[in-house]
Amino acid sequence: MIAHFIHHFLKITWHLCTLYLMFLALIMSGAAVIAATEKVLFGKALYFSFITGLTVGYGDIAPITAIGRVVSVLMGLIGILFTGVVVATAVEATRHAWQEMQSQGKQKQDRSNE
């Protein structure tokens, strides 16, 4: 079952590659805006962006400017959408794997009945 799930998960993820790259580009763009408005290094801003986008939010870095706060909220929303897409991908992969295993079970049963 796990091998079937992984196969279908990767297949669906490949089809959604453009969407995943768009989410990544938005997070990186948000990091650039945070770096510029909050006057922090890009590495710190990128860390902040991913922590915010993944909805973890450790709180060790916090935006001070209004633009930084708006961008942070937008990155949080992007993170929620990203999480939803990953969960939907996992659900669809599970459905495909389950159907595949059931059809294989029926084929085995049909062969044993012959």
C-alpha positions in Angstrom: 0.0 0.0 0.0 2.8 2.4 0.9 4.6 1.9 -2.4 1.3 2.5 -4.3 0.7 5.6 -2.3 4.2 7.0 -2.9 3.9 6.3 -6.6 0.6 8.1 -6.9 1.7 11.0 -4.6 4.8 11.6 -6.7 2.8 11.3 -9.9 0.2 13.9 -8.8 3.0 16.1 -7.3 4.7 16.1 -10.7 1.5 17.2 -12.4 1.2 20.1 -9.8 4.9 21.0 -10.2 4.0 24.5 -11.7 1.7 25.2 -8.7 4.4 24.2 -6.2 7.0 26.4 -8.0 4.5 29.3 -7.9 4.2 28.9 -4.1 7.9 28.7 -3.8 8.3 31.9 -5.9 5.7 33.7 -3.8 7.5 32.8 -0.6 10.9 33.9 -2.1 9.3 37.2 -3.3 7.9 37.7 0.2 11.3 37.2 1.6 12.7 39.8 -0.7 10.1 42.3 0.4 10.7 41.5 4.1 14.5 41.9 3.6 14.0 45.3 2.0 11.3 46.7 4.3 12.6 45.2 7.6 16.2 45.9 6.8 17.4 42.3 7.5 19.6 40.0 5.6 17.9 38.0 2.8 18.8 34.7 4.6 17.0 35.8 7.8 14.0 37.0 5.7 13.9 33.7 3.8 13.9 31.8 7.1 11.1 34.0 8.4 9.2 33.6 5.2 9.3 29.8 5.3 8.5 29.6 9.0 5.6 31.9 8.4 4.5 30.1 5.2 4.6 26.8 7.0 2.4 28.3 9.7 5.0 27.4 12.4 5.8 31.0 13.4 8.5 30.6 16.1 8.3 34.3 16.9 12.1 34.8 17.0 11.8 37.3 14.0 8.8 39.6 13.8 8.0 42.3 11.3 7.9 45.9 12.5 6.7 47.8 9.5 3.2 47.8 8.2 4.3 46.5 4.8 6.2 43.7 6.5 3.2 42.7 8.6 0.9 42.7 5.5 3.4 40.6 3.6 3.6 38.2 6.6 -0.1 37.7 6.6 -0.1 37.1 2.9 2.7 34.5 3.3 0.7 32.8 6.0 -2.3 32.6 3.7 0.0 31.2 0.9 1.2 28.7 3.4 -2.3 27.6 4.2 -3.1 27.1 0.5 0.2 25.2 0.1 -0.7 22.9 3.0 -4.2 22.4 1.5 -2.7 21.4 -1.8 -0.3 18.9 -0.2 -3.2 17.4 1.9 -5.4 17.2 -1.2 -2.6 15.5 -3.1 -2.2 13.0 -0.3 -5.9 12.3 -0.2 -6.0 11.7 -4.0 -2.9 9.5 -3.9 -4.5 7.4 -1.1 -7.7 7.1 -3.1 -5.8 6.0 -6.2 -3.6 3.5 -4.2 -6.7 2.1 -2.5 -8.5 1.6 -5.9 -5.4 0.0 -7.4 -5.1 -2.4 -4.5 -8.8 -3.3 -4.7 -8.6 -4.0 -8.4 -5.5 -6.2 -7.9 -7.3 -8.1 -5.2 -10.3 -8.7 -7.5 -8.0 -9.9 -10.3 -6.3 -12.4 -7.9 -9.7 -13.5 -6.7 -11.0 -14.0 -10.2 -7.9 -16.0 -11.1 -8.3 -18.3 -8.1 -12.0 -18.9 -9.0 -11.1 -20.1 -12.5 
